[in-house]
């Protein structure tokens, strides 16, 4: 079951608009406290910047939404970023857009476009994903079956999360809960029953958008 949309990893992106330098710092977070720490760290690292505009959205239902214009005209910087995140159903993310002023004023509309486009560049660099409630299966197989299992993963709707090469191959795969019985049947057919389930659990998993 899909729970929410967020970013895969921490990332940085940069663009120049009318000689002003805009740097987006994006980080996945699980709480307001994590978001606050990210924002504080970026502000310290860029204390000489003209503006460090923060925005955050956290909670599966977007419970916490907060932003600041950090000295830019009201409503032209932080708020449009939060509005964009909510509109795109993106949560559990903290963004800071650092601006080094280049001497040319952008106007109200220009500022909104500059900050939101910078945030989008940062999101693109961080990678968007869906957080899903999925089943994790950990099992062992003989090495001779590994390539075939890797090849069928897309068609059988499971994602190989980790592979450990030991006396046998240990795989951790993620799949939808309703697909578990089918996956076990597929594994049994491929290995002629020669696979060993070590554990099975339910977890929230990030699946990259394709």
C-alpha positions, -999 to +999 in steps of 0.1 A: +000+000+000+013+035-009+018+056+022+034+088+009+058+104-016+092+118-005+129+120-016+154+092-017+185+110-005+201+143+005+211+164-025+223+198-037+214+216-069+224+251-082+213+276-109+221+312-118+192+336-125+200+372-135+234+369-119+219+357-085+232+323-074+204+299-061+215+267-043+190+241-032+198+219-003+173+190+000+171+163+027+146+136+036+135+139+073+112+120+096+104+149+120+103+186+126+135+182+147+154+167+119+142+194+095+152+221+120+187+206+123+191+205+085+180+241+082+203+253+110+233+235+095+228+251+060+223+286+076+256+282+094+274+269+064+261+298+043+260+326+068+274+350+042+245+345+018+219+372+011+191+348+020+187+312+033+150+304+026+138+273+045+107+252+039+096+219+054+067+195+051+065+164+074+039+138+083+020+113+062-009+137+061+013+168+057+006+177+094+036+201+097+040+228+070+064+256+077+085+281+057+101+315+060+109+341+034+141+351+053+140+387+042+126+383+008+092+401+001+064+383+019+050+352+001+077+351-026+101+325-014+093+299+013+055+297+011+055+289-027+079+260-020+056+245+006+026+250-017+045+232-045+054+203-022+018+198-010+005+201-045+029+174-056+021+152-026+057+153-013+063+151+024+090+143+050+114+167+033+133+198+044+146+223+018+168+254+021+173+276-009+204+298-004+206+329-025+237+350-032+223+383-047+237+392-080+226+428-082+195+425-103+160+425-087+137+398-099+103+412-089+076+393-071+068+369-099+105+364-107+113+355-071+085+329-069+097+313-101+133+314-090+127+298-056+102+271-068+123+262-098+154+259-076+135+236-052+124+214-081+160+211-092+169+200-057+141+174-057+152+161-090+188+157-077+175+140-046+152+116-065+116+111-058+102+079-044+070+063-030+071+049+005+051+017+006+040-007+033+056-039+019+067-074+028+104-082+031+115-117+024+150-129+033+160-162+018+189-184+007+194-200-028+222-217-047+243-195-069+230-212-100+196-196-096+207-160-089+207-147-125+173-160-133+158-145-101+174-111-110+160-113-145+124-120-135+122-094-107+105-066-129+079-090-144+071-106-110+068-073-092+095-076-066+125-055-058+159-070-048+171-048-019+203-066-009+224-096-019+249-113+003+275-137-012+284-165+013+283-203+010+249-197-006+234-165-019+212-146+006+187-122-010+164-097+006+135-088-016+105-064-012+071-070-026+034-061-020+019-082+008-007-097-016+021-109-039+040-129-012+023-163-019+029-159-056+066-150-051+071-181-029+056-202-057+078-187-083+109-192-062+099-228-056+095-235-093+128-219-102+148-237-075+128-269-075+120-263-039+156-256-030+153-222-014+152-214+023+131-186+038+151-171+067+126-143+077+095-124+066+085-090+079+064-059+071+083-026+067+080+008+051+101+007+019+113+035-004+107+026-040+122+050-066+099+065-091+106+053-127 
